[in-house]
Amino acid sequence: MWSLLGVALAFRRHSLLIATVVLAASVRLWGIRFGLPMEIARPDEAYLVTVALGFGGGSLNPNTFIYPTFPMYFLFLLYGLYFTVGIFSGRYQAPADLGLEYRLNPSVFYLMARLVSVGFGVLSVVLLYFIAKRLFDRRTASLSSFFLSLAYLHVRESHFGTVDVAATFWLLVSFYFIIRSLTERGRKSVVLSGVFAGLAAATKYIGILLVLPIALASFFRAPRRAGSEAITLFVLRRITLFGAAFLLAFLIGVPFALLDLKTFLSDVMLNARNLDVVWGNVFLGRGWWFNVQVALFYGLGWSLFAASMLGMLFFLRRYPAKAVVFLAFPIFYFVLAGKGYAVMTRYMVPIVPFLCILGAVFVRTVGTLLKLRGRRRMLVEIMLAVIIVLPSARTVFEFDRLLSRTDSRLLVLSFLDSHLANQNSVYQTAATLLLPPTKEDLERKVGEKEALGGMGNLLRARILEREIRIRDERGHEGFVLWTYDPSRKKFFYAGDEEEGLPGYIVVERSPLRGYSTVPEGIPEILERSYLLVARFAGVDAGSGAQIYDQQDRFYVPFVGFSGLSRPGPGIEIYERVEG
């Protein structure tokens, strides 16, 4: 009875946080199945999912470290549990059955990856409450978690089976212990902050930047009466503890960083150079202005962004030491992430929780400046918080509503499957439709895998063979997928030049300038030899007021959803006319 009473009291004490968590989960789960069963509805997902499944081939070495491996190992563990349940339920008989399910319908694998992001996103809302509570008080904590629950950029990225939200969660766990280390005498918080910073870096390399706030926290925690040498020694000891814990946790998440050191160092340097890559050939300048003007201004909503900037000034004035430690990571990261020409809104996700706390500081400061007390102050602060979060909440609603609708590419795939005969030759101006290849193409891949040898390649060969048998039973022979060389104005199939024209040409149109361009020569070929047989509207039907993440191949605007009926590019299907 007493335990039930304790649960009831705890529920009442944290009822506001529980309501915030329910809200956070709801807006992150709405539309979570977008684009499935397509593998490239959100391109970065495919890399993580396929690498994680690839570990089932017998080797845990990814052979590349463009992404740290901790997220893939985490997914591999989940897929392993899913496979184990399938074995006991009779769904699977062998590992090849799991691979075959992915080949035929990969939805469950992508959905699991997305649900991981949802989980980390919701947990971040909870964690931010405890960070803000340790820094300030319960009211500030409640406001902070409320702001993050509806912060558009964080909600948006929580829908995707990628690493940004997960990395932000581990960053926040580490930061919680960094804040704790400001007031605790022992070294436990320093060690734990290093462990979770290591896991953050094992998810996304930016975790290493947390060395700056721990160094500052150690400096402010050092005994003031000690001399400069003693203070320096105190700081160095703490940084060493942090570094040792960081390295151990990082190597647990990325063990082949040590076992395959040469490849690891090469890929880390490649990652650094990638900051200057102009993705999609869309030049946006260096990222600082874009990150302010688009990623944060719209990613938080103009009102929450403005409140966070004012809150930062109030924080610095009232608690300068804590503010310096608090701001060290977001400011340093903002400068680093914006210095290159690779510009994507998701790069700002790790900063969003910090700005939500600063927004809460602003609301609380307004209550103080107005000299309000008790219930009146609480009501004014709640009203102000709701007004501040409204622009972001509206964008969240519009984004989720659009994302929950059927992607234009799924409609096209259904049309092609029902209207085009098997073995038809098809050329796509942008390869966003993963059309099933012919039996001959699959058999060629089987031969390539068997020639390479090794457990993983042989397993993939067996999966492909089973796919061929199933497709034979269903009478689906796939499509002959042609390519096009605009410099020579020639079509190719399997590397060989084709004399004629493909039976169908699929043209993609969207506001993504770098990804939906129609190659030179194709418009003339269409006008001369083809007839438009179907058109599917997507984001190309917008009002023109949309702002897109131009370097990120995602066919949904970042803001501005008027006139759009569904996600995905606009697609036109042309059929060759004889004569």
Secondary structure, DSSP 8 states (H G I E B T S, - for coil): -HHHHHHHHHHHHTHHHHHHHHHHHHHHHTTTTTTTT-S-SSHHHHHHHHHHHHGGGS----S--SS-SHHHHHHHHHHHHHHHHHHHHTS-SSHHHHHHHHHH--HHHHHHHHHHHHHHHHHHHHHHHHHHHHHS-HHHHHHHHHHHHT-HHHHHHHTSSSSHHHHHHHHHHHHHHHHHHTT-SSSHHHHHHHHHHHHHHHHSGGGGGGHHHHHHHHHHHS-TTS-HHHHHHHHHHHHHHHHHHHHHHHHHHSTHHHHTHHHHHHHHHHHHHHTT--GGG----SHHHHIIIIIIHHHH-HHHHHHHHHHHHHHHHH-HHHHHHHHHHHHHHHHHHHSSS---GGGGGGGHHHHHHHHHHHHHHHHHHTT--HHHHHHHHHHHHHHHHHHHHHHHHHHHHHHTS--HHHHHHHHHHHHS-TT-EEEESS--S---B-HHHHHHHHHHHHHH-SHHHHHHHHHHHHHHHHHHHHT---BEEEEEETTTTEEEETTEEESS--SEEEEEE-S-TTTS---TTHHHHHHHHEEEEEEE-SGGGS-S--B--TTS--SS-SB--TT--SSS-EEEEEEE---
